Amino acid sequence: TPDRSAITGEIEGYFSVRRPVPDALIDHLERLYSEMRAIEARNPGEAGITASLDYLRQQARESGFDSVQEAMVSLYSAAVGDLKQLKSGAAK
């Protein structure tokens, strides 16, 4: 995420916010990552990285998302929302 100057609006640097992966997503993401690694193993060098990223983008599109970032944010939000609903329902 760009860190912009409050005065000029110019990018001064970048920062990252990390969140733990919800347990509900781990199996899905492990399968996705495993397939990406297999693609890279079958295609050495830059071709493997390109093919792996193409696969990831294809999976996002086939799931109805315009980008991998949109897919990940949506999956994370849904998993966290489900957890919040479970917690609030358990408290009733």
C-alpha positions in Angstrom: 0.0 0.0 0.0 1.5 3.4 -0.9 2.4 5.8 1.9 1.7 9.3 0.6 3.0 12.6 2.0 0.2 14.5 3.7 1.5 17.7 2.2 2.4 16.8 -1.4 0.5 13.5 -2.0 3.7 12.0 -3.4 4.5 8.4 -2.6 7.2 8.3 0.2 7.2 4.6 0.6 5.1 1.5 1.1 3.7 -0.4 3.9 2.1 -3.8 4.4 -0.5 -5.1 6.7 -0.4 -8.8 7.4 -3.3 -10.9 8.7 -3.4 -14.6 9.7 -5.2 -16.8 7.2 -8.5 -18.0 8.6 -8.5 -21.8 9.1 -11.5 -22.1 6.8 -9.2 -21.1 3.8 -6.1 -23.0 4.5 -7.0 -26.2 2.7 -8.2 -24.3 -0.4 -5.1 -22.1 -0.5 -2.8 -25.1 0.1 -4.3 -26.9 -2.9 -3.9 -23.7 -5.0 -0.3 -23.2 -4.0 0.5 -26.9 -4.6 -0.8 -26.7 -8.1 1.2 -23.5 -8.7 4.4 -25.1 -7.5 3.7 -28.1 -9.8 3.3 -25.8 -12.7 6.6 -24.1 -11.9 8.3 -27.5 -11.6 7.1 -28.5 -15.1 8.2 -25.2 -16.6 11.7 -24.1 -15.6 12.7 -20.5 -15.2 10.6 -17.5 -16.1 8.2 -19.6 -18.0 7.2 -21.5 -14.9 6.6 -18.3 -12.9 4.5 -16.9 -15.8 2.5 -20.1 -16.2 1.9 -20.3 -12.4 0.6 -16.7 -12.3 -1.5 -17.3 -15.3 -3.1 -20.3 -13.5 -3.7 -18.1 -10.4 -5.4 -15.4 -12.5 -7.5 -18.0 -14.3 -8.7 -19.4 -11.0 -9.7 -16.0 -9.9 -11.6 -15.3 -13.1 -13.3 -18.6 -13.1 -14.5 -17.8 -9.5 -16.1 -14.6 -10.8 -13.4 -12.1 -9.8 -11.7 -9.5 -11.9 -8.3 -9.9 -10.1 -6.4 -12.1 -7.7 -6.4 -9.3 -5.2 -10.2 -9.0 -5.4 -10.5 -12.8 -5.0 -8.2 -12.9 -1.9 -9.9 -9.9 -0.2 -13.3 -11.4 -0.8 -12.4 -14.9 0.4 -10.7 -13.4 3.5 -13.7 -11.1 4.2 -16.1 -13.9 3.8 -14.2 -16.3 6.1 -13.7 -13.6 8.8 -17.4 -12.6 8.4 -18.4 -16.3 8.9 -16.2 -16.5 12.0 -17.8 -13.3 13.4 -21.3 -14.7 12.8 -20.4 -18.0 14.5 -19.0 -16.2 17.5 -21.9 -13.8 17.8 -24.4 -16.7 17.4 -22.6 -18.8 20.0 -22.9 -15.9 22.5 -26.7 -15.8 22.2 
